Amino acid sequence: MPMGYDRFIAGLDGRDPSPDPALCTHCLNPPDPSELPAQEDRGRLLDLVFRLVRGETVGEVPPELDELVASVPARRPQAKADALVLYSGGKDSSWMLHDLANRDVRVVAWMLDQGYQSPLAIRNARSLCEKLDIELVIARPERDPMNTLFRLGFAMNEEGDQDLLRAVMSWGSACWPCFSTILAQASVYCLDNAIPLCFVGTHKGQNRTTAGDQPIVKVDGLTPLAGVVEDQVSLLRGHAERKAPEAAELLRTGDSGAALVPFYEFVPKPPTPQIIADLEAIGWEVPHNTGSCSTNCMINELGYRIMRNQYGFDIYQIAEAHEQRLSPDPSPANIATLDEEAIRRGAKLIELTPVESRRWGIEK
């Protein structure tokens, strides 16, 4: 992982930082590639989960699946669907939705349009959901309070609060406010519509640990959505309540009893070229206004630039380092070069003032 992040986390945990200036604490003792578990296709377990949600008799299951079986919520009669898919319209969530559409499960695609989704990403979402005969729900929070949450994320390094710093360095200056809003408002939708499962398409290293560095997503037993929501949302909501109460309202949550399902822990994620080829075959298009790190968000690149200016790294680099460390056959690191045009476009979209642009290092 980036050395600045490693030193910061080591200090918070009372550990000594890595003595090697080039290797973080994790990479000083890398796992033996021969001992790493192969990424197993657990798609058959998804089918078991769906049968359990529907209340079907599944017969005797192996003892090693007892925890998984016990963690699956029962669907209530008024349930609008078996599962909600946290859907961005980007490549990873679109491939996930396409796969789920071919399984025996009723899903609804739930998207947050915070004002910065690429118009093509939204068109992709509408077109794909229509072809798959899946309902698409697009939530649109008020623009001013949403922008306030982003600005709180951009300025988090000025707060001097170690818990806030740990969270924003782990989850991202722009991504933490955005994904917290997604989790909060999706949890309310699950509550209002009695939906028992919530699918997320994150990959290894991406928004996958709690504020205490504990795994959020797991397969052996599904994690309650409410716990994940509170872990990621509550700290930011408390900060917003002190700084901008109207923005904190976007982070109101609901406990539906739903479970979080990490899709790519069950179904191995194909290589990116295959994902894009599969999607393009059914009409999905790659947006050209989202920069190098996203296929849906037009201020993602801006958030990464601000993170690099403030901390010396961004969350993309943390995820990339984590995947490299856990890969049995690591390829050379592919740390994205940020798209300067996308950064300027994002700053213009969110209407950064000249003072803010200088404050966050977008303009000299």
N, C-alpha and C positions, 0 to 999 in steps of 0.2 A: 504494500500500500504506500501511498505518498509519505515521505519521511516526516513532513510537517504534521500530518494527521497522526502518524505513529507516535511522535514525541508528545503531542497534546494528550492523546488517550492514555499513554503510559503515565504521564504526570497525574491525570485525574484518578487513575487506578492505583497510584502509589507504587508503580513499577519503575524500574530503571529503563531508560530508553535504550534503543539498540546501540551497541558500541561500534557498529559498522556504519560509516557514513553513507554507504550505498545500499544497505539491506535493512529492511524494517524488521521488527521483532518476529513477525510470522515467517519471513523468508530466511531468517537465520537458521531455522530448523524446518525446512520444507518437508512435506510428507513424501514418503517413498512412493513413486508413481505406481509400483506394483501393488501397493496396499490401498490405493484409492478405489472405491467401489465404482464399477461401471454404471453409466447412466441407464438404468433399466426402464423399459417401456412398461409402465404400470397402468396403461389404458384400461386394462380389464378391471382394475380396482375402481376406476371411475364408474364403470357400469354397475359395480356392486354398490357404490355410494348412491347412484340414482335409484336403484331398486329399493334400497333402504329408505330413501326419502319418500318414495311412493308408498311405503308400507307393505311392500311385497314380502312374501316368505322367501328367505334366501337359503334355508337349510343350514347344515352345519358348516362353519367356517373354521379355518386353521386358527389355533390359539394366537399366533403372531398377529392376527388381524383383529383381535378382541378390542384393542384400544381404538382402532379406526372405526369399527362398528359402533362402539359406544359413543363416539364423538359426532356421529351424523344426526342432525336434528330431524325430527319427524315433520312432514309437511302437514300444515293445518288445512282444513277444508276450504277456507277462504283464500288460500294462496293464489296469487296471480300467475305465478310461474314456479318451476322447481328451482331455478337459479337466476341470479342476476350476474351479468358479465360486466366488470368494470372495463369500459370500452372507450378507447381514445380515437379510433379510426386509423391509428398507426399500424405498422406492419405486424408487430408482435401480437397485439390484441385482435387484429383482423384475422390472423391465421388461427388464433385460439378460437375465435367465434366460428370460423369456417369448420374447424374440426368438431366443435360441440354440436353444430347444426346437423352433423351426420351421426350423432348418437341419440339414443332414446331418452331425451330430456327436453323439457320445455324451458327455454331461456328467454330472457329479455335483455337487450343490450342497453346499458345505461351510460350516457356520456355527459361529461361536464364541459360546456362551452364557456370558458371563463372570459371570452372576448379575444383570445389569441390562438384559437385553433385555426389552422389553415383552412380557407374555404374549400380547397380540394380535399382535405381530410374529411370534412363534413359531407361533401358530395360522395366521397368513397364510402362513408358510413351509410348514408341513405341508400346508395345503389346496392351495396353488399347486403344490407338487411332486407331490402326488397327482394333480391334474388334468393336469399335464404329463407324468406318468409318468417323473419324474426322481427318482433316489435322493437323499434328504436325509440328510446326516451332521451331527450336532450334537456338537461337542466341548465338554465342560464342565470347565474347569480347577478345581482346588481353590480355594475361596472366599478363605481367609485369605491365601495368597501372591498371589492376583490383587489383592485389596484393598491389599496392601503395594505392589505395582507402581503402583497408582493414587496412593497416598499419596506415593510417591517422585516421581511426576510433579507432584503438587500442591506439593511442597516444593522443586522444582528451583531456584527463584530464590534459595534460601538457600545454594546450593553454591559460588558464586563461580567456577565453571568455565565459561569462555566457550564451549567446545564443547557442553557440556550445555545452556547457555542458548540457544545458537543452535538446537539441535535442538528443544527444548521450545517455543521461540517460533515455530518453523516448523511443527511437527507437533501441538502442543497438549498441555496439561497432562494431560488425560484420554485424548485420542485417541492420543498417542504410545505410552503403555503398552498400550492396547487393541489398536491396529493392529499393534504390534510382536509381540504375542502371537499375533494372527491370522496374520501372515506366518510367524512361526517354526513354529507348530504345523501350519499348512497345508503348509509346505515338507516337514515330516516325513511328512505324509500322502501328498504327491506321491511322495516317495522310497519309502515302504512299498508304494505301489500303482502305481509306474512310470508316473505320469501325466505326459504331455509338455507340456501347456499349462495355464496358470493365468490365468483371466480376472479382471480387476479393473474395477470400474465407477466409478472416480473421475472427477471432472470437472476442468476447467481450474482450476489454482490449488490443488487439494486434494491434499496429500501426494504431490506430483508431482516433487519435486526431491531430490537427494541432499544430504548434509550439506555438500557443496561447491557447492551451487546448480547442479548439472548435471541435465539432464532424466533422470527415471527411466523414463518411458514414451515410446515412439516407435513409428512405424509402418514407417519405411524398413527397419529391421532390429529384430526382437524382442529385448528385453533379457533376459539370463539371470536367472531368478528368484533364484538363489543370490546374485548380486551385489547385487540390490535388498534382499534379506533382510539380508545382512550389513551393508550401509550403514545401514539403519534400525534394526536390532536390536542390533548389536554394542556400540554406545556405551551404550545403556541396560542391556544385559546386564552389561557391565563395571562399571557403577555399582551395579547390584543385587548383583553378586558381592561388592562391598566393603561394602554396607550391609545386605543381606538375602539371603544365599546361597540360602535356600529358595525365594524368589521368582524368583531368576535361573534356576532349573530350568525355569520355564515358557517360557523364551526359548531353549531348546535348538533347534538348526536341523538341517536335512538337505539335502544337495545332490543333488537328483534329476535334474539336467540339464534341468529344465523351463524353459520360456520364459514370461515375463510378457506377457499380451496386454491392452492398454488398450482395452477394448470401445468406449468412446465416442470414441476416435480413429478407429475404423473406421466406426461407425454414428453419425450425428449424433444428439445427445440432443434429444428432443422437449421442448417447453415443459412445465413441471411440471403445469399443468392437464391437458394431454393424457396425460401419463404416468399420472396418478391416474385419469383417466377410463378409459383402456385397462385398467388393473388392476382397477378397481371392476367393470368389465363381466365379469370372470371371478372375482369374489368376494373380492378383496382389500379390506381396510378400513383407513382412516387411524386409527392409534392416537391416543388423546386424553390419554395420560399421559407423553408424551415431550418436551413443550415445543415451542418454535417452530423449532428447528434440526434436528430429527431425526424420522424415522418408524420408529425401532426402539429407540433407546437411552434409558434413563431417567435416566442421569447425565450425558449430553452437556451439558445446560444448566448443571449444576453446574460442570463443567470450564471452560465458557466464562466463567462468572461469576468463577471463581478467576483465570483468565487476565486478564480485564479489571481485576481488583483489583490484580494483580501487575505487569502490563506496560502497561496502558492500552488493550489491544486483545485480540482473540481470533482464532483461525485462520479462523473464518467470514469475518471482515472482510478478512483477507488474500486469501482466495479470491475474495470479492466484488469487491475492488479490482482483482485481476488480470483477472477476466472483463470488468469495465467497460473496462479499459485496452485489451484486445484486441478488443473488440466493434466492428465497423464502424458500428454504429448503437446506441451505448450508451443504455440506459434509465436513469432516475434510480436512484441507489444505494438498495438495499433492505436496509440493515443491520438485522438482526432485533432487536427489543426482547425481551430475555430474559424468560422466563416465571417469575415469582417463586415460584409454587406448585410448578412443576417443580423449581426449584432446591432448595426446602425438602424436597421429596419425595426428591430424589437424596441430599441430606445425611443424611436419615433412613435411606434404604436402605443406604447404605454405613457407617452408624453412626458419623458424625463425633461426636467428643466435644465438650462445650462449649468446651474449650480449643482444639481443632482448628477449630471453627466460628469462633471469634474470631480465631485465627491466620490463617485464610485469608479472612476478611472476610465470612463468611456471616451471622454475628451480630455486633452491635455489642458 
